[in-house]
Amino acid sequence: MLKVTEIDARVIPIKTRIPFRYGIATMVKAPHVVLKLTLKDDVGAEAHGFASEHLPPKWFTKDPATTFTDEISAMVRVIEQARHFALGLEGESAFAIWQKVDKLQHDWAKREDLPGLLVSLGVALVERTLLDANCRLLDSDFATALSEGLLGFSPADIHPELANSSWNESLHKPADHIAVRHTVGLSDPLRSSEVRDTPEDNLPVDLYSILQFYGVRALKIKTAGDVANDLQRLAQIKSLVDELEITPILTIDANESFTSDSEFVHWVRTVLDDGVVGNWVANNLEAFEQPFHRSVALGRQAARALAEIGQHPAVVIDESDDDVSTVRAAMDMGYAGGTYKGCKGVFRGLANAALIHKRGQDKGAVTVLTAEDLSTVPPLTVPQDLVVAAVMGLRHIERNGHHYFGRIAPLDPDIAEKLLTAHPDLYERQKDDEVRLRIVDGKLALGTILKAPFGLTPELDISGLTPLSISAALAGTVE
């Protein structure tokens, strides 16, 4: 029997090195929240687990009417509520405790009329601390603990159709490396001539320089739903990629641009029929991510559009994924799959991976699971994401925190040295003396983090950070 005996929550402000425009928001700073959970077993042994997350404006709700203060307050509220529900809980496994927290949180959210995607943030943070603590208590790495059933994972409890299948078949022996899929934001400069403000960190800003500096070959391209403008930008990106003789892996993120089936079908057909970019997109695009606004994404208009365009391009949901059953419902209506994001939850993501794998095998349909970013940064969120994606067998993962933030979250006074000592394959000290992710030929090395309990070997000292509260989260992030 396991018991959650303590959860400490802290916050620190963190600024971007360059602005990140996504959807209706542009992020230049955000609170960074870190949790430390204490887990005891029935013989009195205890271990600590850690997890962290940015609180990004306008992603969880995409409501243009709310203020930054409203958004931060809501995110802190759901984290504190999940923390309240988890404290003192007991269960036979980490999965059992997670199930209890998830149900309590979502039942509360329905009473409070809060969106599921937002409330999942709180559950996911608690869940990741729980997984880290459980792996430390077991003295096991995450992949081993998961595959040997030590975490209690039962995907059939989430997707009943998995009851008679071996979910372990959907998991993979993690590879040694994973490719970085670089985000091309809506206002990101493509060439050096477009750069207006250059940070003093010697890191690249424009896409051309990024492709040369990091060696990345996979791109996530943001579009806005205006087919003329989007075609122009796609053509510019294609020209740049062709110039560098790169055959890219592509995903397109429409950031919920479309509200009708006709708009989306017109966009897809216009792009694929275009003489400049049509074949390039068709041949290299793995998935079209969340084209429809979440208010219509699971309705009749989206279903009609998916039926009309068929399986090419494959379309997946992201922001619409607001509870444990949503990806299943989306696939039932014609979507190819969904996305994994740490802010939605690990067990939920693993269950979706098993479902997508099974349906792809059983039905022969095009099924897709991608792994996405939320501008995450080390030392916690990035390696935890990487470990989960590796277990899922994914070949690439969107990473953009190293680009837009370009720094480690200073959660521990000795964090840089701790990372270099424990994980020298994933981190390096760069020319400006900052320790950052080590990206070689567009890939991140996973060797040492796969041997860690859950992405990070050393424990952190977060005692010097400010205790989490709404006012603390707002301090330094709202002017």
Stockholm file with secondary structure:
# STOCKHOLM 1.0

chainA/1-479         MLKVTEIDARVIPIKTRIPFRYGIATMVKAPHVVLKLTLKDDVGAEAHGFASEHLPPKWFTKDPATTFTDEISAMVRVIEQARHFALGLEGESAFAIWQKVDKLQHDWAKREDLPGLLVSLGVALVERTLLDANCRLLDSDFATALSEGLLGFSPADIHPELANSSWNESLHKPADHIAVRHTVGLSDPLRSSEVRDTPEDNLPVDLYSILQFYGVRALKIKTAGDVANDLQRLAQIKSLVDELEITPILTIDANESFTSDSEFVHWVRTVLDDGVVGNWVANNLEAFEQPFHRSVALGRQAARALAEIGQHPAVVIDESDDDVSTVRAAMDMGYAGGTYKGCKGVFRGLANAALIHKRGQDKGAVTVLTAEDLSTVPPLTVPQDLVVAAVMGLRHIERNGHHYFGRIAPLDPDIAEKLLTAHPDLYERQKDDEVRLRIVDGKLALGTILKAPFGLTPELDISGLTPLSISAALAGTVE
#=GR chainA/1-479 SS CEEEEEEEEEEEEEEEEEEEEETTEEEEEEEEEEEEEEEEETTSCEEEEEEEEECCTTTSSCCTTSCHHHHHHHHHHHHHHHHHHHTTCEESSHHHHHHHHHHHHHHHHHHHTCCHHHHHHHHHHHHHHHHHHHHHHHTCCHHHHHHTTTTCCCGGGTCGGGTTSCGGGGCCCCCSEEEEEEEECTTCCSSGGGCCCCCTTCCCCSHHHHHHHHCCCEEEEECCSCHHHHHHHHHHHHHHHHHTTCCCEEEEECTTCBCSHHHHHHHHHHHHHCTTTHHHHHHHEEEEECCBCTTTTTSHHHHHHHHHHTTSSCEECSTTCCSTTHHHHHHHTTCCEEEECTTTCHHHHHHHHHHHHHHHHHHCCCCEEEECCSSCCTTTHHHHHHHHHHHTTCSEEEECHHHHTCSCCCCSTTHHHHHHHHCTTTEEECTTSCEEECEETTEEECHHHHHSSSSCCSCCCCTTSEECCHHHHHTTTCC
#=GC SS_cons         CEEEEEEEEEEEEEEEEEEEEETTEEEEEEEEEEEEEEEEETTSCEEEEEEEEECCTTTSSCCTTSCHHHHHHHHHHHHHHHHHHHTTCEESSHHHHHHHHHHHHHHHHHHHTCCHHHHHHHHHHHHHHHHHHHHHHHTCCHHHHHHTTTTCCCGGGTCGGGTTSCGGGGCCCCCSEEEEEEEECTTCCSSGGGCCCCCTTCCCCSHHHHHHHHCCCEEEEECCSCHHHHHHHHHHHHHHHHHTTCCCEEEEECTTCBCSHHHHHHHHHHHHHCTTTHHHHHHHEEEEECCBCTTTTTSHHHHHHHHHHTTSSCEECSTTCCSTTHHHHHHHTTCCEEEECTTTCHHHHHHHHHHHHHHHHHHCCCCEEEECCSSCCTTTHHHHHHHHHHHTTCSEEEECHHHHTCSCCCCSTTHHHHHHHHCTTTEEECTTSCEEECEETTEEECHHHHHSSSSCCSCCCCTTSEECCHHHHHTTTCC
//
